[in-house]
């Protein structure tokens, strides 16, 4: 069985402006952070081995590139 996808969106100033419940739950489970609209995206990043890849992904998005990525989470 597949779980719901975790989805988020950021603006070009690196601030979160959309996330779904699954993403919020993933981040809270990963590093105990309760995310909210307007937080810097890297404050909302998972604390695991994907962190470096996630940072690269965010930096690409901040250049204006439309990016899609998949990260495996436990």
TORPA-4810 file (N, C-alpha, C, O; in nm, 3 decimals):
<nodes>
NODE_1_0.085_-0.118_0.000_0.000_0.000_0.000_0.089_0.124_0.000_0.187_0.131_0.074_X
NODE_2_0.055_0.222_-0.083_0.131_0.346_-0.091_0.064_0.453_-0.006_-0.058_0.462_0.000_X
NODE_3_0.147_0.532_0.060_0.093_0.641_0.140_0.075_0.764_0.052_0.127_0.771_-0.059_X
NODE_4_0.002_0.858_0.102_-0.019_0.985_0.034_0.115_1.055_0.011_0.202_1.050_0.098_X
NODE_5_0.131_1.118_-0.102_0.254_1.191_-0.130_0.264_1.315_-0.044_0.164_1.381_-0.015_X
NODE_6_0.387_1.346_-0.003_0.416_1.470_0.071_0.444_1.578_-0.032_0.532_1.562_-0.116_X
NODE_7_0.371_1.689_-0.026_0.381_1.795_-0.126_0.404_1.929_-0.058_0.344_1.958_0.046_X
NODE_8_0.493_2.010_-0.117_0.515_2.145_-0.066_0.548_2.236_-0.184_0.582_2.190_-0.293_X
NODE_9_0.538_2.366_-0.161_0.577_2.466_-0.260_0.644_2.581_-0.187_0.609_2.613_-0.073_X
NODE_10_0.742_2.644_-0.255_0.813_2.758_-0.196_0.814_2.873_-0.294_0.797_2.855_-0.415_X
NODE_11_0.834_2.994_-0.240_0.850_3.110_-0.328_1.000_3.131_-0.353_1.082_3.060_-0.296_X
NODE_12_1.034_3.226_-0.436_1.174_3.246_-0.474_1.258_3.310_-0.363_1.378_3.328_-0.381_X
NODE_13_1.196_3.346_-0.251_1.272_3.395_-0.137_1.296_3.282_-0.035_1.337_3.308_0.078_X
NODE_14_1.271_3.156_-0.077_1.296_3.039_0.008_1.196_3.028_0.123_1.230_2.975_0.229_X
NODE_15_1.075_3.075_0.103_0.974_3.063_0.208_0.864_2.967_0.165_0.818_2.968_0.051_X
NODE_16_0.824_2.885_0.258_0.718_2.788_0.234_0.584_2.860_0.219_0.547_2.941_0.304_X
NODE_17_0.511_2.832_0.110_0.378_2.891_0.101_0.269_2.788_0.083_0.151_2.823_0.082_X
NODE_18_0.305_2.663_0.070_0.205_2.556_0.065_0.270_2.427_0.112_0.385_2.399_0.078_X
NODE_19_0.198_2.349_0.189_0.237_2.211_0.220_0.112_2.135_0.258_0.017_2.191_0.313_X
NODE_20_0.113_2.005_0.229_-0.003_1.926_0.267_0.021_1.859_0.402_0.131_1.865_0.457_X
NODE_21_-0.082_1.795_0.455_-0.074_1.733_0.587_0.034_1.625_0.594_0.100_1.610_0.696_X
NODE_22_0.052_1.550_0.485_0.152_1.443_0.484_0.293_1.502_0.498_0.376_1.446_0.570_X
NODE_23_0.321_1.612_0.430_0.453_1.674_0.442_0.475_1.725_0.584_0.582_1.705_0.641_X
NODE_24_0.376_1.790_0.640_0.388_1.840_0.778_0.415_1.726_0.875_0.500_1.739_0.963_X
NODE_25_0.345_1.615_0.859_0.365_1.500_0.947_0.504_1.440_0.928_0.568_1.401_1.026_X
NODE_26_0.552_1.434_0.806_0.684_1.380_0.777_0.793_1.462_0.846_0.884_1.407_0.907_X
NODE_27_0.783_1.594_0.836_0.884_1.681_0.896_0.877_1.673_1.049_0.980_1.668_1.116_X
NODE_28_0.757_1.671_1.102_0.744_1.662_1.248_0.801_1.529_1.299_0.867_1.526_1.403_X
NODE_29_0.774_1.418_1.226_0.829_1.288_1.265_0.980_1.287_1.252_1.049_1.227_1.334_X
NODE_30_1.033_1.352_1.147_1.176_1.349_1.117_1.260_1.428_1.216_1.360_1.379_1.266_X
NODE_31_1.217_1.553_1.244_1.303_1.637_1.329_1.228_1.716_1.435_1.286_1.805_1.498_X
NODE_32_1.102_1.686_1.456_1.027_1.749_1.564_0.985_1.893_1.538_0.934_1.959_1.628_X
NODE_33_1.004_1.942_1.415_0.970_2.080_1.382_0.825_2.088_1.336_0.783_2.012_1.249_X
NODE_34_0.751_2.178_1.395_0.613_2.204_1.351_0.621_2.314_1.247_0.649_2.429_1.281_X
NODE_35_0.598_2.281_1.119_0.615_2.381_1.013_0.492_2.470_1.000_0.381_2.433_1.039_X
NODE_36_0.515_2.588_0.945_0.406_2.683_0.922_0.434_2.761_0.794_0.549_2.769_0.750_X
NODE_37_0.333_2.816_0.735_0.347_2.899_0.616_0.442_3.014_0.648_0.433_3.076_0.755_X
NODE_38_0.534_3.042_0.556_0.626_3.152_0.573_0.762_3.114_0.630_0.854_3.196_0.630_X
NODE_39_0.776_2.989_0.678_0.906_2.946_0.730_1.006_2.931_0.616_0.966_2.894_0.505_X
NODE_40_1.135_2.958_0.640_1.237_2.926_0.539_1.233_2.776_0.510_1.224_2.694_0.602_X
NODE_41_1.240_2.740_0.383_1.223_2.601_0.343_1.322_2.508_0.409_1.285_2.398_0.449_X
NODE_42_1.449_2.548_0.422_1.545_2.455_0.479_1.523_2.431_0.628_1.578_2.336_0.684_X
NODE_43_1.443_2.516_0.694_1.402_2.488_0.832_1.295_2.379_0.834_1.265_2.322_0.939_X
NODE_44_1.237_2.351_0.717_1.131_2.252_0.704_1.181_2.125_0.636_1.102_2.043_0.591_X
NODE_45_1.312_2.108_0.629_1.372_1.994_0.559_1.387_1.875_0.652_1.409_1.891_0.772_X
NODE_46_1.376_1.755_0.596_1.396_1.636_0.679_1.538_1.630_0.734_1.634_1.668_0.666_X
NODE_47_1.552_1.582_0.856_1.684_1.563_0.918_1.723_1.416_0.899_1.707_1.335_0.989_X
NODE_48_1.775_1.385_0.782_1.820_1.248_0.756_1.923_1.251_0.643_1.972_1.357_0.605_X
NODE_49_1.955_1.134_0.592_2.057_1.125_0.488_2.019_1.198_0.359_2.105_1.219_0.273_X
NODE_50_1.894_1.235_0.342_1.849_1.308_0.223_1.875_1.458_0.232_1.852_1.529_0.134_X
NODE_51_1.923_1.507_0.345_1.933_1.652_0.367_2.018_1.722_0.260_1.977_1.828_0.210_X
NODE_52_2.133_1.667_0.224_2.219_1.730_0.124_2.148_1.734_-0.012_2.150_1.836_-0.081_X
NODE_53_2.087_1.624_-0.051_2.014_1.619_-0.178_1.896_1.716_-0.176_1.866_1.780_-0.276_X
NODE_54_1.830_1.725_-0.062_1.716_1.815_-0.047_1.761_1.960_-0.063_1.694_2.040_-0.128_X
NODE_55_1.877_1.994_-0.001_1.930_2.130_-0.012_1.961_2.164_-0.159_1.929_2.273_-0.205_X
NODE_56_2.021_2.070_-0.232_2.051_2.090_-0.373_1.923_2.112_-0.453_1.915_2.200_-0.538_X
NODE_57_1.822_2.031_-0.423_1.692_2.041_-0.488_1.629_2.179_-0.465_1.579_2.242_-0.558_X
NODE_58_1.632_2.227_-0.340_1.576_2.357_-0.307_1.652_2.469_-0.378_1.591_2.560_-0.433_X
NODE_59_1.784_2.460_-0.378_1.864_2.563_-0.445_1.835_2.569_-0.595_1.833_2.678_-0.652_X
NODE_60_1.811_2.456_-0.658_1.772_2.455_-0.799_1.637_2.524_-0.817_1.619_2.604_-0.909_X
NODE_61_1.544_2.495_-0.728_1.411_2.556_-0.737_1.420_2.707_-0.719_1.346_2.782_-0.782_X
NODE_62_1.510_2.752_-0.632_1.522_2.895_-0.604_1.581_2.973_-0.722_1.573_3.096_-0.724_X
NODE_63_1.639_2.903_-0.819_1.688_2.971_-0.940_1.573_2.995_-1.038_1.591_3.059_-1.141_X
NODE_64_1.454_2.942_-1.005_1.339_2.955_-1.093_1.310_2.830_-1.173_1.210_2.824_-1.244_X
NODE_65_1.396_2.730_-1.161_1.375_2.604_-1.232_1.256_2.530_-1.169_1.244_2.525_-1.046_X
NODE_66_1.172_2.474_-1.251_1.064_2.389_-1.201_1.124_2.251_-1.181_1.171_2.189_-1.276_X
NODE_67_1.122_2.202_-1.059_1.185_2.075_-1.028_1.087_1.980_-0.961_0.995_2.021_-0.891_X
NODE_68_1.109_1.853_-0.984_1.030_1.749_-0.919_1.130_1.644_-0.874_1.219_1.605_-0.950_X
NODE_69_1.116_1.598_-0.752_1.209_1.500_-0.699_1.134_1.402_-0.610_1.027_1.432_-0.558_X
NODE_70_1.192_1.287_-0.594_1.138_1.188_-0.502_1.245_1.157_-0.399_1.362_1.135_-0.434_X
NODE_71_1.206_1.155_-0.273_1.295_1.120_-0.165_1.233_1.006_-0.089_1.113_1.009_-0.059_X
NODE_72_1.311_0.907_-0.058_1.261_0.795_0.021_1.277_0.829_0.169_1.383_0.874_0.213_X
NODE_73_1.173_0.808_0.243_1.174_0.835_0.387_1.126_0.712_0.461_1.040_0.637_0.413_X
NODE_74_1.182_0.693_0.575_1.139_0.579_0.658_1.016_0.615_0.735_0.964_0.533_0.810_X
</nodes>
